[in-house]
Amino acid sequence: MQWVKAGGDAALLEKDLAECGREAWLEAYSRNVFTGPAAPAVIRDAQGRLATINPYGPLSDPFFLESRLAERCMRMRGWRLEPVTPKN
């Protein structure tokens, strides 16, 4: 996959990738720092058995969050991901 944009060149792509990456890292880091890691909750189910619930799912992983934020930033700047066509 590659980022493409009408009128976009390599210099603009490099600039936008750097800015979006920096913004995404700051956002993901601030969310993790200010909310802090949450401990798993211990609850009792309907039968009275103890169970633990992880407060974070796979989509809340800070690295995955950073990637999604960077991708959203790039899309907001007009870039889109397209498959790379192999050269024969």
C-alpha positions as CSV (number, residue, x, y, z in Angstrom):
1,M,0.0,0.0,0.0
2,Q,1.2,3.5,-0.7
3,W,-0.2,7.0,0.1
4,V,-1.4,8.9,-2.9
5,K,-2.9,12.4,-3.3
6,A,-3.7,14.5,-6.4
7,G,-1.0,17.0,-6.7
8,G,1.0,15.4,-3.9
9,D,4.7,14.8,-4.4
10,A,7.4,13.0,-2.4
11,A,8.4,16.1,-0.4
12,L,4.8,16.8,0.7
13,L,4.2,13.1,1.5
14,E,7.3,13.1,3.7
15,K,6.2,16.3,5.5
16,D,2.7,15.1,6.1
17,L,3.8,11.7,7.3
18,A,6.2,13.3,9.8
19,E,3.6,15.8,11.1
20,C,0.8,13.2,11.3
21,G,3.2,10.8,13.1
22,R,4.2,13.4,15.6
23,E,0.6,14.5,16.2
24,A,-0.5,10.8,16.6
25,W,2.3,10.0,19.0
26,L,1.5,13.0,21.2
27,E,-2.2,12.2,21.2
28,A,-1.7,8.5,22.0
29,Y,0.9,9.3,24.7
30,S,-1.3,12.0,26.3
31,R,-4.2,9.6,26.5
32,N,-2.1,6.9,28.1
33,V,-0.4,9.3,30.5
34,F,-3.5,11.2,31.7
35,T,-5.8,8.2,32.0
36,G,-3.0,5.9,33.3
37,P,-3.1,2.1,33.0
38,A,-6.2,0.7,34.4
39,A,-6.1,-2.5,36.4
40,P,-8.3,-5.4,35.5
41,A,-11.6,-5.4,37.4
42,V,-12.7,-8.3,39.5
43,I,-16.4,-9.0,39.4
44,R,-18.8,-11.8,40.3
45,D,-20.9,-13.3,37.6
46,A,-24.6,-14.4,38.0
47,Q,-23.5,-17.7,39.6
48,G,-21.3,-15.9,42.1
49,R,-18.0,-17.0,40.4
50,L,-15.1,-14.5,40.4
51,A,-14.1,-13.2,37.0
52,T,-11.6,-10.6,35.8
53,I,-12.4,-8.1,33.1
54,N,-9.6,-6.4,31.2
55,P,-10.5,-2.7,30.8
56,Y,-8.6,-2.5,27.5
57,G,-9.4,-4.2,24.3
58,P,-7.1,-4.7,21.3
59,L,-8.3,-1.4,19.8
60,S,-7.1,0.6,22.9
61,D,-3.5,-0.5,22.6
62,P,-1.4,2.7,22.5
63,F,0.7,1.6,19.5
64,F,-2.4,0.6,17.6
65,L,-4.1,3.9,18.6
66,E,-1.1,5.9,17.4
67,S,-1.3,4.1,14.0
68,R,-5.0,4.8,13.6
69,L,-4.6,8.4,14.6
70,A,-1.8,8.9,12.1
71,E,-3.9,7.3,9.3
72,R,-6.8,9.5,10.1
73,C,-4.6,12.6,10.0
74,M,-3.3,11.6,6.6
75,R,-6.8,11.0,5.3
76,M,-7.9,14.4,6.6
77,R,-5.1,16.0,4.6
78,G,-6.4,14.4,1.4
79,W,-4.2,11.3,1.2
80,R,-5.5,7.8,0.5
81,L,-4.0,4.4,0.6
82,E,-3.8,2.5,-2.6
83,P,-2.3,-0.9,-3.5
84,V,1.1,-0.7,-5.2
85,T,1.0,-2.1,-8.7
86,P,3.9,-4.4,-9.4
87,K,6.2,-3.3,-12.3
88,N,6.7,-6.1,-14.8
